[in-house]
């Protein structure tokens, strides 16, 4: 069962089912988030309930901070990843309609949605002025129906968090981001028409824009793995402003050459997973120099995947 409920209006629900909800923003749904879902699955089994998650349509930081952090995943992808982790129900609500709720009102809201148990991280806060915390949940639901998951860290001690993943991507450290996510960070977006220069040079490319508010990895060239129409292809991608051919391009894009792909990608949704950073973006003195660099980048990316385990 996969049940998504968008709570645009907080009216009484007559079709609720007993559920255990893990609570959070779940931006990126990284390894620590997955631990919350796994704990919800275990608790739901004990209580005879459905494991689920509660989150907002957009992370609360979008409304609470003047310079809100960029998103690691869209709402649709967050929900999909929560289901992949084991959730069977997702209750999604707009933050503006809930920001004035007191902690007590939020708890009543959860129960009106069938919530009989909760899972959260030790730093979870809720309610107006962040008045509620993990202790509040323990007091309300009781120890038998509440699980507080401690912080999760990599073997070297790095705490897993969305902010740490953003920092890794901003530094071009795709491997570090993947360690914390449990998978490579992925851009899923439609392919749009470019200038077709790559096709003339023997390296046809798929052009994608980053969604609004999306995190953007460090400008440069990456070895990537792309999925489209249910099939996966290795490739090489450039993130940036394409200074050699588009010196004044205002919008950052991702331009990817898929190895061994034949066909038309325009208008299709391509999921581009970032595996490793090959070099910074740079401006070349000529089109021939750029073409030679693309050939070299493609060779390095092929070699990377030949040795990838």
C-alpha positions as CSV (number, residue, x, y, z in Angstrom):
1,X,0.0,0.0,0.0
2,X,1.2,3.5,-0.9
3,X,-1.1,6.2,0.3
4,X,-0.3,9.9,-0.1
5,X,-2.6,12.4,1.6
6,X,-2.1,16.1,0.9
7,X,-3.7,18.0,3.8
8,X,-4.5,21.3,2.2
9,X,-7.5,21.8,4.5
10,X,-7.6,20.5,8.0
11,X,-11.0,19.0,8.0
12,X,-12.0,15.8,10.0
13,X,-11.0,12.6,8.3
14,X,-13.4,9.6,8.2
15,X,-11.0,7.2,6.5
16,X,-8.1,7.3,8.9
17,X,-6.2,4.1,9.7
18,X,-4.0,3.5,12.8
19,X,-0.6,4.6,11.8
20,X,2.9,5.3,13.2
21,X,4.4,8.4,11.8
22,X,8.0,9.5,11.6
23,X,8.2,13.2,11.8
24,X,10.6,15.6,10.0
25,X,11.4,17.7,6.9
26,X,13.2,14.7,5.3
27,X,15.1,16.8,2.8
28,X,17.0,14.3,0.7
29,X,15.8,11.3,2.7
30,X,19.4,10.4,3.8
31,X,20.6,7.5,5.8
32,X,19.5,9.0,9.1
33,X,16.0,9.7,7.8
34,X,15.9,6.1,6.6
35,X,16.6,5.0,10.2
36,X,13.5,6.9,11.3
37,X,11.4,5.1,8.7
38,X,12.8,1.7,9.7
39,X,12.0,2.5,13.4
40,X,8.5,3.4,12.3
41,X,8.1,0.1,10.5
42,X,9.2,-1.8,13.6
43,X,6.9,0.2,15.9
44,X,4.0,-0.1,13.6
45,X,4.4,-3.9,13.5
46,X,4.3,-4.0,17.3
47,X,1.2,-1.8,17.4
48,X,-0.7,-3.4,14.5
49,X,-0.6,-0.1,12.6
50,X,0.6,1.2,9.2
51,X,4.1,2.8,9.0
52,X,4.1,6.3,7.6
53,X,5.7,9.7,7.6
54,X,4.5,13.3,8.1
55,X,6.3,16.2,6.4
56,X,5.5,19.5,4.8
57,X,5.0,20.2,1.1
58,X,8.1,22.4,1.3
59,X,10.7,22.3,4.1
60,X,9.9,24.6,7.0
61,X,13.2,26.4,6.5
62,X,11.7,28.0,3.3
63,X,9.4,30.0,5.6
64,X,11.5,30.4,8.7
65,X,14.8,31.6,7.3
66,X,15.6,34.6,5.0
67,X,18.3,32.6,3.2
68,X,16.7,29.2,3.3
69,X,19.0,26.3,2.4
70,X,18.5,24.8,-1.1
71,X,16.5,21.6,-1.5
72,X,18.2,18.2,-1.9
73,X,15.0,16.7,-3.4
74,X,11.6,17.8,-4.7
75,X,8.5,17.0,-2.7
76,X,7.5,14.2,-5.1
77,X,11.0,12.6,-4.8
78,X,11.0,12.9,-1.0
79,X,7.8,11.0,-0.8
80,X,9.0,8.4,-3.3
81,X,12.2,7.9,-1.3
82,X,10.2,7.6,2.0
83,X,8.2,4.8,0.4
84,X,11.3,3.2,-0.9
85,X,12.6,3.2,2.7
86,X,9.5,1.4,4.0
87,X,6.8,3.9,4.6
88,X,3.3,3.0,3.4
89,X,1.6,6.3,4.2
90,X,2.7,9.9,3.7
91,X,0.7,12.8,5.2
92,X,1.9,16.0,3.6
93,X,0.8,19.5,4.7
94,X,1.7,23.1,3.8
95,X,3.7,24.7,6.5
96,X,2.0,28.1,6.4
97,X,-1.3,26.7,7.5
98,X,0.4,25.0,10.5
99,X,3.0,27.4,11.7
100,X,0.6,29.0,14.3
101,X,-0.4,25.6,15.8
102,X,0.7,25.1,19.4
103,X,2.5,21.9,20.3
104,X,-0.7,20.6,21.8
105,X,-2.7,21.4,18.7
106,X,-0.2,19.7,16.5
107,X,-0.4,16.5,18.7
108,X,-4.2,16.7,18.4
109,X,-3.8,17.0,14.6
110,X,-1.6,13.9,14.4
111,X,-4.2,11.9,16.4
112,X,-7.0,13.1,14.1
113,X,-5.0,11.5,11.3
114,X,-4.9,8.2,13.0
115,X,-1.5,8.5,14.6
116,X,-1.0,6.0,17.5
117,X,2.8,6.2,17.7
118,X,5.6,8.5,16.6
119,X,9.2,8.4,15.6
120,X,11.6,11.4,15.5
121,X,15.2,12.4,15.8
122,X,16.6,13.7,19.1
123,X,16.6,17.3,17.8
124,X,13.0,17.4,16.4
125,X,11.0,20.5,17.3
126,X,7.4,21.3,16.5
127,X,4.6,23.7,17.3
128,X,4.6,27.5,17.5
129,X,8.0,28.9,18.5
130,X,9.3,25.3,18.4
131,X,7.7,24.7,21.8
132,X,7.4,20.9,21.4
133,X,10.3,18.4,21.3
134,X,11.1,14.7,21.6
135,X,10.3,14.9,25.3
136,X,6.9,16.3,24.6
137,X,6.1,13.4,22.3
138,X,7.3,10.9,24.9
139,X,5.1,12.5,27.5
140,X,2.0,12.5,25.2
141,X,2.3,9.1,23.5
142,X,4.2,7.2,26.2
143,X,7.4,5.2,26.0
144,X,5.8,2.2,24.4
145,X,4.5,4.4,21.4
146,X,7.4,6.7,21.0
147,X,10.9,6.1,19.5
148,X,13.6,8.8,19.6
149,X,16.4,8.0,17.2
150,X,19.8,9.3,18.1
151,X,22.1,11.1,15.6
152,X,23.6,8.9,12.9
153,X,27.2,9.3,11.8
154,X,29.6,7.9,9.2
155,X,32.5,5.6,10.4
156,X,34.8,8.6,10.6
157,X,32.5,10.5,12.9
158,X,30.8,12.9,10.4
159,X,27.2,13.4,11.5
160,X,24.8,12.7,8.7
161,X,22.6,15.7,8.0
162,X,21.1,17.5,5.1
163,X,23.3,20.5,5.7
164,X,26.4,18.3,5.6
165,X,25.2,16.8,2.3
166,X,24.7,20.2,0.8
167,X,28.2,21.2,1.9
168,X,29.7,18.1,0.3
169,X,27.9,18.8,-3.0
170,X,28.9,22.4,-2.9
171,X,32.5,21.3,-2.7
172,X,32.1,18.8,-5.5
173,X,32.5,15.8,-3.2
174,X,29.8,13.6,-4.7
175,X,31.2,10.5,-3.0
176,X,30.9,12.1,0.4
177,X,27.3,13.1,-0.3
178,X,26.5,9.6,-1.5
179,X,27.9,8.1,1.7
180,X,25.4,10.1,3.7
181,X,22.5,9.7,1.4
182,X,23.0,6.0,0.9
183,X,23.0,6.6,-2.9
184,X,24.4,9.2,-5.3
185,X,22.7,12.6,-5.3
186,X,20.4,12.7,-8.4
187,X,18.9,15.4,-10.6
188,X,15.6,14.4,-12.1
189,X,14.4,17.0,-14.7
190,X,13.1,17.2,-18.2
191,X,15.6,17.4,-21.1
192,X,15.3,20.7,-23.1
193,X,16.7,21.7,-26.5
194,X,20.2,23.2,-26.5
195,X,22.4,24.5,-29.3
196,X,23.1,20.9,-30.6
197,X,26.9,21.6,-30.7
198,X,27.7,18.4,-29.0
199,X,25.9,16.4,-31.8
200,X,28.0,18.1,-34.4
201,X,31.2,17.1,-32.5
202,X,30.1,13.5,-32.0
203,X,29.1,14.0,-28.4
204,X,25.3,14.5,-28.3
205,X,24.2,15.9,-25.0
206,X,21.1,16.2,-22.9
207,X,20.5,19.6,-21.3
208,X,18.7,19.9,-18.0
209,X,17.9,22.9,-15.7
210,X,17.9,22.5,-11.9
211,X,14.5,22.9,-10.4
212,X,13.8,26.1,-8.4
213,X,15.3,26.1,-5.0
214,X,17.4,23.0,-5.8
215,X,20.9,22.5,-4.5
216,X,23.4,22.9,-7.3
217,X,26.7,20.9,-7.1
218,X,30.0,22.6,-7.6
219,X,30.5,23.7,-11.2
220,X,32.5,21.2,-13.1
221,X,32.6,17.9,-14.9
222,X,31.3,14.7,-13.3
223,X,31.0,11.0,-14.0
224,X,27.3,10.3,-13.9
225,X,24.8,7.5,-14.4
226,X,21.5,8.4,-16.1
227,X,18.2,6.6,-16.0
228,X,15.5,7.1,-18.7
229,X,12.7,4.9,-19.9
230,X,13.6,2.3,-17.3
231,X,17.2,1.9,-18.6
232,X,20.5,3.2,-17.2
233,X,23.5,4.6,-19.0
234,X,26.9,5.8,-17.9
235,X,27.9,9.2,-18.9
236,X,29.8,12.5,-18.3
237,X,28.1,15.8,-17.3
238,X,29.1,19.4,-17.0
239,X,27.4,21.6,-14.4
240,X,27.7,25.3,-14.8
241,X,27.4,28.2,-17.3
242,X,29.2,26.7,-20.3
243,X,31.6,29.7,-20.5
244,X,33.1,28.6,-23.8
245,X,29.9,28.6,-25.8
246,X,27.5,30.6,-23.6
247,X,29.7,33.2,-21.9
248,X,26.7,35.2,-20.7
249,X,24.3,32.4,-20.0
250,X,22.3,33.4,-17.0
251,X,20.9,30.1,-15.9
252,X,23.0,27.2,-14.6
253,X,22.4,23.9,-16.4
254,X,23.5,20.3,-16.4
255,X,24.7,19.1,-19.8
256,X,25.2,15.3,-20.1
257,X,26.6,13.0,-22.7
258,X,25.2,9.5,-22.3
259,X,27.5,6.7,-23.4
260,X,26.1,4.2,-26.0
261,X,22.6,5.9,-26.1
262,X,20.7,6.3,-29.3
263,X,17.4,8.1,-29.5
264,X,15.6,11.3,-28.8
265,X,15.6,12.5,-25.2
266,X,13.9,15.9,-25.6
267,X,10.9,16.4,-23.3
268,X,11.7,13.2,-21.3
269,X,12.5,13.1,-17.6
270,X,16.1,12.1,-17.2
271,X,17.5,11.2,-13.7
272,X,21.2,12.0,-13.6
273,X,23.1,10.5,-10.6
274,X,26.4,12.2,-9.7
275,X,29.2,9.7,-8.9
276,X,32.5,11.6,-8.9
277,X,34.0,15.0,-9.7
278,X,36.5,14.9,-12.6
279,X,37.5,18.6,-13.0
280,X,36.4,22.2,-12.5
281,X,34.5,24.0,-15.3
282,X,36.7,26.2,-17.4
283,X,36.6,28.4,-20.5
284,X,38.6,27.0,-23.4
285,X,40.3,29.2,-26.0
286,X,38.5,27.5,-28.9
287,X,35.8,25.1,-29.9
288,X,38.4,22.5,-30.9
289,X,40.0,22.7,-27.4
290,X,36.6,22.2,-25.8
291,X,35.9,19.2,-28.1
292,X,39.2,17.7,-27.1
293,X,38.4,18.2,-23.4
294,X,35.0,16.6,-23.8
295,X,36.6,13.5,-25.4
296,X,39.1,13.3,-22.5
297,X,36.4,13.8,-19.9
298,X,34.4,11.0,-21.5
299,X,37.4,8.7,-21.5
300,X,38.0,9.4,-17.8
301,X,34.3,8.8,-17.0
302,X,34.3,5.5,-18.8
303,X,37.5,4.4,-17.0
304,X,35.9,5.4,-13.7
305,X,32.8,3.1,-14.2
306,X,35.0,0.3,-15.5
307,X,36.7,0.3,-12.1
308,X,33.6,1.2,-10.1
309,X,32.4,-1.4,-7.6
